[in-house]
Amino acid sequence: MTPAEFTAALRAREQLLGYWCLLDAPVATERIARLGYDYVALDAQHGLFGYSGMLNNLLAVDCQGSTAVGMVRVEANDPAPIGRALDAGAAGVIVPLVDTAAQAADAVAAVRYPPHGRRSYGPMRSALRIGPNPADTHDATVVLAMIETAEGLANVAEICATPGLDGIYVGPSDLRIALGGATSTDPALADTFEAALVTVREAAAAAGIAAGIHNPDGSSAAKRLAEGFTFATVACDLVHLEQTARQHLTSARTPGATL
């Protein structure tokens, strides 16, 4: 899938599946990109890599045989990290902690070139695959606003109506805590959290934009897509590496156990 094809599919609210990477491990990212996911998202907010790691992992996503485009969750809603991620070749950015329509508009402006925004022109690597003309770049680049706070949830309808915004993306851990959870998976908040997800999905559908959510595993991703989310991410390499290593250790130490 090319960036332009991915962007068109996301804007059409087609169902898409992605994978989430925290590790600066380009060879591992390259293997993941060949599995069949529609996108691989690199976490530049909480991930364990800097700019060179982001660049190298975006290169890995674009490997021969890849089915995916590279996305980046940037560290902040700021033109500098957003521009650097896009110039490095990201097909789009996931912008954290968007609480208001004005903040969503700032994110859109950081992604779009003038006169539609304020992105500085310098596609040092991205021009090889995206653009390089501004109009073509806009057709192949997405911007997603994260809904992960109580204020963002309260303003989600206005955020979704922001001109130029391609979609919203639920950060479930932060959102659950923001709604009063003692932990990021607090079961006491289950009903409140599920009601919040309905609010988010309905706001996105009403505005005609994509609605995505972060998930710990494939089964959870399938559940959210069936509920009406249009894209879902399976997370993440670091956690899955630990889980698989633990399963193999348990199997090796327990005669007759299977994975």
MIDOSE-1310 file (N, C-alpha, C; in nm, 2 decimals, decimal comma, always signed):
residues 259
mtpa	+0,08/-0,12/+0,00/+0,00/+0,00/+0,00/+0,09/+0,13/+0,00; +0,06/+0,22/-0,09/+0,14/+0,34/-0,10/+0,08/+0,44/+0,01; +0,15/+0,54/+0,04/+0,10/+0,64/+0,14/-0,03/+0,70/+0,08; -0,04/+0,73/-0,05/-0,16/+0,79/-0,10/-0,28/+0,69/-0,09
efta	-0,25/+0,56/-0,11/-0,36/+0,46/-0,10/-0,40/+0,44/+0,04; -0,31/+0,45/+0,13/-0,34/+0,44/+0,28/-0,42/+0,55/+0,32; -0,38/+0,67/+0,28/-0,46/+0,79/+0,32/-0,60/+0,79/+0,27; -0,61/+0,75/+0,14/-0,75/+0,74/+0,08/-0,83/+0,64/+0,16
alra	-0,78/+0,53/+0,19/-0,85/+0,43/+0,26/-0,89/+0,48/+0,40; -0,80/+0,54/+0,47/-0,83/+0,59/+0,61/-0,94/+0,70/+0,60; -0,93/+0,79/+0,50/-1,03/+0,90/+0,49/-1,17/+0,84/+0,44; -1,17/+0,73/+0,38/-1,29/+0,66/+0,34/-1,35/+0,58/+0,45
reql	-1,28/+0,58/+0,57/-1,33/+0,50/+0,68/-1,33/+0,35/+0,66; -1,23/+0,31/+0,57/-1,22/+0,16/+0,56/-1,14/+0,11/+0,68; -1,17/-0,02/+0,71/-1,10/-0,08/+0,82/-0,95/-0,11/+0,79; -0,87/-0,06/+0,88/-0,72/-0,08/+0,87/-0,67/-0,13/+1,00
lgyw	-0,56/-0,21/+0,99/-0,49/-0,27/+1,11/-0,35/-0,23/+1,11; -0,30/-0,19/+1,23/-0,16/-0,15/+1,24/-0,09/-0,22/+1,36; +0,04/-0,20/+1,36/+0,12/-0,25/+1,47/+0,20/-0,13/+1,53; +0,23/-0,14/+1,66/+0,29/-0,03/+1,74/+0,43/-0,07/+1,78
clld	+0,53/+0,01/+1,76/+0,67/-0,02/+1,79/+0,72/+0,08/+1,89; +0,79/+0,03/+1,99/+0,86/+0,12/+2,09/+1,01/+0,10/+2,08; +1,06/-0,01/+2,02/+1,20/-0,04/+2,02/+1,27/+0,02/+1,90; +1,39/+0,06/+1,92/+1,48/+0,10/+1,81/+1,55/-0,02/+1,76
apva	+1,47/-0,10/+1,68/+1,52/-0,22/+1,63/+1,47/-0,24/+1,48; +1,54/-0,17/+1,39/+1,50/-0,16/+1,25/+1,48/-0,30/+1,19; +1,57/-0,40/+1,22/+1,55/-0,53/+1,16/+1,42/-0,59/+1,20; +1,39/-0,58/+1,33/+1,26/-0,63/+1,38/+1,14/-0,56/+1,31
teri	+1,15/-0,43/+1,30/+1,05/-0,35/+1,24/+1,03/-0,39/+1,09; +1,14/-0,42/+1,03/+1,13/-0,46/+0,89/+1,05/-0,59/+0,87; +1,08/-0,68/+0,97/+1,01/-0,81/+0,96/+0,86/-0,79/+0,99; +0,83/-0,70/+1,08/+0,69/-0,67/+1,11/+0,61/-0,61/+1,00
arlg	+0,69/-0,52/+0,93/+0,62/-0,45/+0,81/+0,59/-0,54/+0,70; +0,64/-0,66/+0,69/+0,62/-0,76/+0,59/+0,50/-0,86/+0,62; +0,44/-0,84/+0,74/+0,35/-0,94/+0,79/+0,21/-0,93/+0,73; +0,18/-0,80/+0,68/+0,04/-0,78/+0,63/-0,03/-0,67/+0,70
ydyv	+0,03/-0,60/+0,79/-0,03/-0,49/+0,86/-0,04/-0,37/+0,75; -0,14/-0,29/+0,77/-0,16/-0,17/+0,69/-0,07/-0,05/+0,72; -0,03/-0,05/+0,85/+0,06/+0,06/+0,89/+0,14/+0,01/+1,01; +0,26/+0,06/+1,03/+0,34/+0,04/+1,15/+0,36/+0,18/+1,22
alda	+0,32/+0,19/+1,34/+0,33/+0,32/+1,41/+0,45/+0,32/+1,50; +0,53/+0,42/+1,49/+0,65/+0,43/+1,58/+0,62/+0,53/+1,68; +0,65/+0,50/+1,81/+0,61/+0,58/+1,92/+0,73/+0,67/+1,96; +0,72/+0,80/+1,91/+0,83/+0,89/+1,94/+0,80/+0,97/+2,07
qhgl	+0,69/+0,94/+2,13/+0,65/+1,01/+2,26/+0,71/+0,92/+2,38; +0,67/+0,80/+2,38/+0,72/+0,71/+2,49/+0,81/+0,60/+2,44; +0,84/+0,59/+2,31/+0,93/+0,49/+2,25/+1,07/+0,51/+2,29; +1,15/+0,41/+2,27/+1,29/+0,41/+2,32/+1,39/+0,44/+2,20
fgys	+1,36/+0,54/+2,13/+1,45/+0,58/+2,02/+1,45/+0,74/+2,00; +1,55/+0,79/+1,95/+1,56/+0,93/+1,91/+1,53/+0,95/+1,77; +1,58/+1,07/+1,71/+1,55/+1,10/+1,57/+1,61/+1,00/+1,48; +1,73/+0,96/+1,50/+1,80/+0,87/+1,41/+1,73/+0,73/+1,41
gmln	+1,68/+0,69/+1,53/+1,60/+0,57/+1,54/+1,47/+0,58/+1,47; +1,40/+0,69/+1,48/+1,28/+0,71/+1,40/+1,30/+0,70/+1,25; +1,41/+0,77/+1,21/+1,44/+0,77/+1,06/+1,47/+0,62/+1,02; +1,56/+0,55/+1,09/+1,60/+0,42/+1,05/+1,48/+0,32/+1,05
nlla	+1,39/+0,34/+1,15/+1,28/+0,25/+1,15/+1,17/+0,28/+1,04; +1,16/+0,41/+1,00/+1,08/+0,44/+0,89/+1,14/+0,38/+0,76; +1,27/+0,38/+0,75/+1,33/+0,32/+0,64/+1,30/+0,17/+0,64; +1,30/+0,11/+0,76/+1,27/-0,03/+0,77/+1,13/-0,07/+0,73
vdcq	+1,04/+0,02/+0,76/+0,90/+0,00/+0,72/+0,88/+0,00/+0,57; +0,96/+0,08/+0,50/+0,96/+0,09/+0,36/+1,04/-0,02/+0,29; +1,07/-0,13/+0,36/+1,15/-0,23/+0,30/+1,08/-0,31/+0,18; +1,16/-0,38/+0,10/+1,10/-0,46/+0,00/+1,01/-0,56/+0,06
gsta	+0,89/-0,58/+0,01/+0,80/-0,67/+0,06/+0,70/-0,62/+0,17; +0,72/-0,49/+0,21/+0,64/-0,44/+0,31/+0,50/-0,41/+0,26; +0,40/-0,44/+0,34/+0,26/-0,41/+0,31/+0,22/-0,28/+0,38; +0,30/-0,22/+0,46/+0,26/-0,12/+0,55/+0,32/+0,02/+0,52
vgmv	+0,26/+0,12/+0,57/+0,32/+0,26/+0,57/+0,36/+0,29/+0,71; +0,45/+0,38/+0,72/+0,50/+0,42/+0,85/+0,43/+0,54/+0,91; +0,38/+0,53/+1,03/+0,32/+0,64/+1,10/+0,41/+0,67/+1,22; +0,39/+0,79/+1,27/+0,47/+0,83/+1,39/+0,38/+0,90/+1,49
rvea	+0,38/+0,85/+1,62/+0,31/+0,93/+1,73/+0,42/+1,02/+1,78; +0,40/+1,15/+1,75/+0,50/+1,25/+1,78/+0,50/+1,28/+1,93; +0,60/+1,35/+1,98/+0,62/+1,37/+2,12/+0,52/+1,48/+2,17; +0,48/+1,57/+2,08/+0,40/+1,69/+2,13/+0,33/+1,75/+2,01
ndpa	+0,23/+1,83/+2,04/+0,15/+1,90/+1,93/+0,23/+2,03/+1,90; +0,34/+2,01/+1,83/+0,43/+2,12/+1,80/+0,48/+2,11/+1,66; +0,49/+2,22/+1,58/+0,54/+2,21/+1,44/+0,67/+2,14/+1,42; +0,76/+2,16/+1,52/+0,90/+2,10/+1,50/+0,90/+1,95/+1,50
pigr	+0,85/+1,88/+1,60/+0,85/+1,73/+1,59/+0,76/+1,68/+1,48; +0,65/+1,74/+1,46/+0,56/+1,70/+1,35/+0,63/+1,71/+1,22; +0,69/+1,82/+1,19/+0,76/+1,84/+1,06/+0,88/+1,74/+1,05; +0,95/+1,72/+1,15/+1,07/+1,63/+1,14/+1,02/+1,48/+1,11
alda	+0,91/+1,44/+1,17/+0,86/+1,31/+1,15/+0,81/+1,30/+1,00; +0,74/+1,40/+0,95/+0,70/+1,40/+0,81/+0,81/+1,40/+0,71; +0,91/+1,49/+0,74/+1,03/+1,50/+0,65/+1,11/+1,37/+0,65; +1,10/+1,29/+0,76/+1,17/+1,16/+0,77/+1,10/+1,06/+0,69
gaag	+0,98/+1,08/+0,64/+0,91/+0,99/+0,56/+0,78/+0,93/+0,62; +0,74/+0,98/+0,73/+0,61/+0,93/+0,79/+0,49/+0,96/+0,70; +0,40/+0,87/+0,68/+0,28/+0,89/+0,60/+0,18/+0,97/+0,68; +0,20/+0,98/+0,81/+0,11/+1,06/+0,89/+0,16/+1,07/+1,03
vivp	+0,09/+1,15/+1,11/+0,13/+1,17/+1,25/+0,01/+1,15/+1,34; +0,04/+1,09/+1,46/-0,06/+1,08/+1,56/-0,02/+1,18/+1,67; -0,11/+1,28/+1,70/-0,07/+1,39/+1,78/-0,13/+1,37/+1,92; -0,05/+1,36/+2,03/-0,11/+1,33/+2,16/-0,17/+1,45/+2,23
lvdt	-0,26/+1,42/+2,32/-0,31/+1,52/+2,42/-0,38/+1,63/+2,35; -0,47/+1,60/+2,26/-0,55/+1,71/+2,19/-0,68/+1,72/+2,27; -0,70/+1,84/+2,33/-0,81/+1,87/+2,42/-0,92/+1,95/+2,36; -0,88/+2,03/+2,26/-0,98/+2,13/+2,20/-0,97/+2,13/+2,05
aaqa	-1,08/+2,19/+1,99/-1,07/+2,20/+1,85/-0,96/+2,30/+1,80; -0,93/+2,40/+1,88/-0,82/+2,48/+1,85/-0,69/+2,41/+1,84; -0,66/+2,32/+1,94/-0,54/+2,24/+1,94/-0,54/+2,14/+1,82; -0,66/+2,09/+1,78/-0,67/+2,00/+1,66/-0,63/+2,08/+1,54
adav	-0,68/+2,21/+1,53/-0,65/+2,29/+1,42/-0,50/+2,32/+1,41; -0,43/+2,34/+1,53/-0,29/+2,36/+1,53/-0,22/+2,23/+1,47; -0,26/+2,12/+1,51/-0,20/+1,99/+1,45/-0,22/+1,99/+1,30; -0,33/+2,02/+1,25/-0,36/+2,02/+1,11/-0,27/+2,12/+1,04
aavr	-0,25/+2,24/+1,10/-0,17/+2,34/+1,04/-0,02/+2,30/+1,03; +0,02/+2,22/+1,13/+0,16/+2,17/+1,13/+0,19/+2,07/+1,03; +0,08/+2,00/+0,98/+0,10/+1,90/+0,88/+0,08/+1,95/+0,74; +0,01/+2,05/+0,72/-0,02/+2,11/+0,59/+0,07/+2,22/+0,55
ypph	+0,11/+2,23/+0,42/+0,19/+2,34/+0,37/+0,09/+2,46/+0,35; +0,15/+2,58/+0,35/+0,07/+2,70/+0,31/+0,01/+2,69/+0,18; -0,11/+2,74/+0,15/-0,19/+2,83/+0,24/-0,28/+2,76/+0,34; -0,27/+2,62/+0,34/-0,36/+2,54/+0,43/-0,30/+2,52/+0,57
grrs	-0,18/+2,55/+0,59/-0,11/+2,53/+0,71/+0,02/+2,61/+0,72; +0,11/+2,56/+0,81/+0,23/+2,63/+0,83/+0,35/+2,53/+0,84; +0,34/+2,42/+0,77/+0,45/+2,33/+0,77/+0,56/+2,39/+0,68; +0,69/+2,38/+0,73/+0,80/+2,43/+0,66/+0,84/+2,33/+0,55
ygpm	+0,88/+2,38/+0,43/+0,91/+2,29/+0,32/+1,05/+2,25/+0,32; +1,07/+2,12/+0,34/+1,21/+2,06/+0,34/+1,20/+1,91/+0,35; +1,13/+1,85/+0,25/+1,11/+1,70/+0,25/+1,24/+1,63/+0,22; +1,34/+1,63/+0,30/+1,47/+1,57/+0,27/+1,46/+1,42/+0,23
rsal	+1,38/+1,35/+0,30/+1,36/+1,21/+0,27/+1,23/+1,17/+0,22; +1,12/+1,24/+0,27/+0,99/+1,21/+0,23/+0,96/+1,23/+0,09; +1,03/+1,32/+0,02/+1,00/+1,35/-0,12/+1,03/+1,23/-0,21; +1,10/+1,13/-0,16/+1,12/+1,01/-0,24/+1,00/+0,93/-0,26
rigp	+0,90/+0,95/-0,17/+0,78/+0,86/-0,17/+0,65/+0,94/-0,16; +0,66/+1,06/-0,10/+0,54/+1,14/-0,07/+0,56/+1,28/-0,13; +0,47/+1,32/-0,22/+0,48/+1,45/-0,28/+0,58/+1,44/-0,40; +0,67/+1,54/-0,41/+0,71/+1,64/-0,32/+0,62/+1,77/-0,33
npad	+0,54/+1,78/-0,43/+0,46/+1,90/-0,45/+0,36/+1,90/-0,33; +0,33/+2,02/-0,27/+0,24/+2,03/-0,16/+0,11/+1,97/-0,18; +0,04/+1,99/-0,29/-0,09/+1,93/-0,31/-0,09/+1,78/-0,31; +0,01/+1,72/-0,37/+0,03/+1,57/-0,37/+0,06/+1,52/-0,23
thda	+0,14/+1,60/-0,16/+0,17/+1,56/-0,02/+0,05/+1,56/+0,06; -0,04/+1,66/+0,05/-0,16/+1,66/+0,13/-0,25/+1,54/+0,10; -0,25/+1,49/-0,03/-0,33/+1,38/-0,07/-0,27/+1,25/-0,01; -0,15/+1,25/+0,04/-0,09/+1,13/+0,09/-0,04/+1,13/+0,23
tvvl	-0,09/+1,23/+0,31/-0,04/+1,25/+0,45/-0,16/+1,27/+0,54; -0,17/+1,19/+0,65/-0,28/+1,20/+0,74/-0,23/+1,26/+0,87; -0,33/+1,32/+0,94/-0,31/+1,38/+1,08/-0,42/+1,33/+1,17; -0,38/+1,27/+1,28/-0,48/+1,21/+1,37/-0,46/+1,27/+1,51
amie	-0,57/+1,31/+1,57/-0,57/+1,37/+1,70/-0,60/+1,27/+1,81; -0,52/+1,26/+1,91/-0,55/+1,16/+2,02/-0,65/+1,22/+2,12; -0,75/+1,13/+2,15/-0,85/+1,16/+2,25/-0,81/+1,08/+2,37; -0,75/+1,14/+2,48/-0,70/+1,07/+2,59/-0,71/+1,14/+2,72
taeg	-0,80/+1,25/+2,72/-0,82/+1,33/+2,84/-0,97/+1,35/+2,86; -1,01/+1,39/+2,98/-1,15/+1,42/+3,01/-1,19/+1,54/+2,92; -1,10/+1,64/+2,91/-1,14/+1,76/+2,83/-1,15/+1,72/+2,68; -1,06/+1,64/+2,63/-1,07/+1,60/+2,50/-1,20/+1,52/+2,47
lanv	-1,24/+1,44/+2,56/-1,36/+1,36/+2,55/-1,48/+1,46/+2,54; -1,48/+1,56/+2,63/-1,59/+1,65/+2,64/-1,60/+1,73/+2,51; -1,49/+1,75/+2,44/-1,49/+1,84/+2,32/-1,47/+1,75/+2,20; -1,50/+1,62/+2,20/-1,47/+1,54/+2,09/-1,55/+1,57/+1,97
aeic	-1,67/+1,61/+1,98/-1,75/+1,65/+1,86/-1,69/+1,77/+1,79; -1,65/+1,87/+1,87/-1,59/+1,99/+1,81/-1,45/+1,95/+1,75; -1,37/+1,87/+1,81/-1,25/+1,82/+1,76/-1,26/+1,75/+1,63; -1,36/+1,66/+1,62/-1,39/+1,59/+1,50/-1,43/+1,68/+1,38
atpg	-1,49/+1,79/+1,41/-1,54/+1,88/+1,31/-1,43/+1,97/+1,26; -1,31/+1,96/+1,31/-1,19/+2,05/+1,27/-1,16/+2,02/+1,12; -1,17/+2,13/+1,04/-1,13/+2,11/+0,90/-0,99/+2,06/+0,88; -0,98/+1,96/+0,79/-0,85/+1,90/+0,76/-0,81/+1,79/+0,85
ldgi	-0,88/+1,77/+0,96/-0,84/+1,65/+1,05/-0,89/+1,52/+0,99; -0,80/+1,42/+0,98/-0,84/+1,30/+0,91/-0,90/+1,20/+1,00; -0,87/+1,21/+1,13/-0,92/+1,11/+1,22/-0,88/+1,14/+1,37; -0,94/+1,06/+1,46/-0,91/+1,06/+1,60/-0,86/+0,93/+1,64
yvgp	-0,79/+0,93/+1,75/-0,72/+0,80/+1,79/-0,73/+0,80/+1,95; -0,79/+0,69/+2,00/-0,81/+0,68/+2,14/-0,69/+0,62/+2,21; -0,63/+0,69/+2,31/-0,53/+0,64/+2,39/-0,60/+0,58/+2,52; -0,62/+0,45/+2,52/-0,71/+0,40/+2,63/-0,65/+0,41/+2,77
sdlr	-0,52/+0,39/+2,78/-0,46/+0,40/+2,91/-0,47/+0,54/+2,98; -0,44/+0,64/+2,90/-0,45/+0,78/+2,95/-0,60/+0,81/+2,97; -0,68/+0,77/+2,88/-0,82/+0,81/+2,89/-0,89/+0,75/+3,02; -0,86/+0,62/+3,04/-0,91/+0,55/+3,16/-0,87/+0,62/+3,29
ialg	-0,74/+0,65/+3,30/-0,69/+0,72/+3,41/-0,75/+0,86/+3,43; -0,77/+0,93/+3,32/-0,82/+1,07/+3,32/-0,97/+1,06/+3,36; -1,04/+0,95/+3,34/-1,18/+0,94/+3,38/-1,19/+0,89/+3,52; -1,08/+0,87/+3,59/-1,09/+0,83/+3,73/-1,03/+0,70/+3,77
gats	-0,97/+0,63/+3,67/-0,92/+0,50/+3,70/-0,79/+0,50/+3,79; -0,78/+0,41/+3,88/-0,67/+0,40/+3,96/-0,54/+0,35/+3,89; -0,57/+0,27/+3,78/-0,46/+0,23/+3,70/-0,51/+0,24/+3,55; -0,42/+0,21/+3,46/-0,45/+0,22/+3,32/-0,55/+0,11/+3,27
tdpa	-0,57/+0,01/+3,35/-0,66/-0,10/+3,32/-0,77/-0,12/+3,43; -0,79/-0,02/+3,51/-0,88/-0,03/+3,62/-1,02/-0,09/+3,58; -1,06/-0,21/+3,62/-1,18/-0,26/+3,58/-1,30/-0,19/+3,64; -1,28/-0,11/+3,75/-1,39/-0,04/+3,81/-1,44/+0,07/+3,71
ladt	-1,36/+0,11/+3,61/-1,40/+0,21/+3,52/-1,46/+0,15/+3,39; -1,48/+0,03/+3,39/-1,52/-0,04/+3,26/-1,64/+0,02/+3,20; -1,75/+0,04/+3,27/-1,87/+0,10/+3,21/-1,85/+0,24/+3,16; -1,78/+0,32/+3,25/-1,76/+0,46/+3,21/-1,67/+0,47/+3,08
feaa	-1,57/+0,38/+3,08/-1,48/+0,38/+2,97/-1,55/+0,34/+2,84; -1,63/+0,23/+2,85/-1,70/+0,19/+2,73/-1,80/+0,29/+2,68; -1,86/+0,36/+2,77/-1,95/+0,47/+2,73/-1,87/+0,58/+2,66; -1,75/+0,61/+2,70/-1,67/+0,71/+2,64/-1,63/+0,67/+2,50
lvtv	-1,61/+0,54/+2,48/-1,57/+0,49/+2,34/-1,69/+0,51/+2,25; -1,81/+0,48/+2,30/-1,93/+0,51/+2,21/-1,94/+0,65/+2,17; -1,91/+0,74/+2,26/-1,91/+0,89/+2,24/-1,81/+0,92/+2,13; -1,69/+0,86/+2,14/-1,59/+0,89/+2,04/-1,62/+0,84/+1,90
reaa	-1,67/+0,72/+1,90/-1,71/+0,66/+1,77/-1,82/+0,73/+1,70; -1,92/+0,77/+1,78/-2,03/+0,84/+1,72/-1,99/+0,98/+1,67; -1,90/+1,05/+1,74/-1,86/+1,18/+1,70/-1,78/+1,17/+1,57; -1,70/+1,07/+1,56/-1,62/+1,06/+1,44/-1,71/+1,02/+1,32
aaag	-1,80/+0,93/+1,34/-1,90/+0,89/+1,24/-1,98/+1,01/+1,19; -2,03/+1,09/+1,28/-2,11/+1,21/+1,25/-2,03/+1,31/+1,17; -1,90/+1,32/+1,19/-1,81/+1,41/+1,12/-1,75/+1,35/+0,99; -1,77/+1,22/+0,98/-1,72/+1,15/+0,86/-1,57/+1,13/+0,85
iaag	-1,51/+1,12/+0,97/-1,37/+1,10/+0,98/-1,34/+0,97/+1,04; -1,21/+0,92/+1,03/-1,17/+0,79/+1,09/-1,17/+0,79/+1,24; -1,19/+0,68/+1,30/-1,18/+0,66/+1,44/-1,10/+0,54/+1,47; -0,99/+0,56/+1,55/-0,90/+0,45/+1,58/-0,88/+0,43/+1,73
ihnp	-0,82/+0,32/+1,76/-0,80/+0,29/+1,90/-0,68/+0,20/+1,92; -0,61/+0,21/+2,03/-0,49/+0,13/+2,07/-0,54/+0,01/+2,14; -0,48/-0,11/+2,11/-0,52/-0,23/+2,17/-0,40/-0,32/+2,21; -0,42/-0,40/+2,31/-0,31/-0,48/+2,36/-0,28/-0,61/+2,28
dgss	-0,38/-0,65/+2,20/-0,37/-0,77/+2,12/-0,47/-0,77/+2,00; -0,45/-0,87/+1,92/-0,54/-0,88/+1,80/-0,68/-0,91/+1,83; -0,71/-0,99/+1,93/-0,85/-1,01/+1,96/-0,92/-0,88/+2,01; -0,86/-0,80/+2,08/-0,91/-0,67/+2,12/-0,93/-0,58/+2,00
aakr	-0,84/-0,58/+1,91/-0,85/-0,50/+1,79/-0,97/-0,54/+1,71; -0,99/-0,68/+1,69/-1,11/-0,73/+1,62/-1,24/-0,68/+1,68; -1,24/-0,69/+1,82/-1,36/-0,64/+1,89/-1,39/-0,50/+1,86; -1,29/-0,41/+1,87/-1,32/-0,27/+1,85/-1,36/-0,24/+1,70
laeg	-1,30/-0,31/+1,61/-1,34/-0,29/+1,47/-1,49/-0,33/+1,45; -1,53/-0,44/+1,51/-1,67/-0,49/+1,50/-1,76/-0,39/+1,57; -1,71/-0,31/+1,67/-1,80/-0,22/+1,73/-1,82/-0,09/+1,65; -1,73/-0,06/+1,56/-1,74/+0,05/+1,47/-1,62/+0,14/+1,46
ftfa	-1,51/+0,11/+1,53/-1,39/+0,18/+1,50/-1,34/+0,14/+1,36; -1,28/+0,24/+1,29/-1,24/+0,21/+1,15/-1,10/+0,17/+1,14; -1,01/+0,20/+1,24/-0,88/+0,14/+1,24/-0,84/+0,11/+1,38; -0,75/+0,01/+1,39/-0,71/-0,04/+1,52/-0,56/-0,08/+1,52
tvac	-0,49/-0,05/+1,63/-0,35/-0,08/+1,64/-0,33/-0,19/+1,74; -0,24/-0,28/+1,71/-0,20/-0,39/+1,80/-0,07/-0,35/+1,86; -0,06/-0,35/+1,99/+0,06/-0,30/+2,06/+0,11/-0,41/+2,16; +0,24/-0,41/+2,17/+0,35/-0,35/+2,10/+0,47/-0,44/+2,11
dlvh	+0,57/-0,41/+2,03/+0,68/-0,50/+2,02/+0,75/-0,54/+2,15; +0,77/-0,44/+2,24/+0,84/-0,46/+2,37/+0,76/-0,55/+2,46; +0,63/-0,53/+2,47/+0,54/-0,61/+2,55/+0,53/-0,75/+2,50; +0,51/-0,76/+2,36/+0,49/-0,89/+2,30/+0,61/-0,97/+2,31
leqt	+0,73/-0,91/+2,30/+0,86/-0,99/+2,32/+0,86/-1,05/+2,46; +0,83/-0,97/+2,56/+0,83/-1,02/+2,70/+0,73/-1,13/+2,72; +0,61/-1,11/+2,67/+0,50/-1,21/+2,68/+0,54/-1,34/+2,62; +0,60/-1,34/+2,50/+0,64/-1,46/+2,43/+0,75/-1,53/+2,50
arqh	+0,85/-1,45/+2,55/+0,96/-1,51/+2,62/+0,91/-1,58/+2,75; +0,82/-1,52/+2,81/+0,76/-1,58/+2,94/+0,69/-1,71/+2,91; +0,61/-1,71/+2,80/+0,54/-1,83/+2,76/+0,63/-1,94/+2,73; +0,74/-1,91/+2,66/+0,84/-2,02/+2,63/+0,91/-2,07/+2,75
ltsa	+0,94/-1,98/+2,85/+1,00/-2,02/+2,97/+0,91/-2,11/+3,05; +0,78/-2,07/+3,06/+0,68/-2,15/+3,13/+0,67/-2,29/+3,07; +0,67/-2,29/+2,93/+0,65/-2,42/+2,86/+0,78/-2,51/+2,89; +0,89/-2,45/+2,89/+1,02/-2,53/+2,91/+1,03/-2,58/+3,05
rtpg	+0,97/-2,51/+3,14/+0,98/-2,55/+3,28/+0,87/-2,64/+3,33; +0,76/-2,65/+3,25/+0,64/-2,73/+3,28/+0,62/-2,84/+3,19; +0,66/-2,96/+3,22/+0,64/-3,07/+3,13/+0,50/-3,09/+3,08; +0,49/-3,10/+2,95/+0,35/-3,12/+2,89/+0,28/-2,99/+2,86
atl	+0,34/-2,88/+2,90/+0,27/-2,75/+2,87/+0,29/-2,71/+2,73; +0,20/-2,64/+2,67/+0,20/-2,59/+2,53/+0,18/-2,44/+2,53; +0,23/-2,38/+2,43/+0,22/-2,23/+2,41/+0,08/-2,20/+2,37
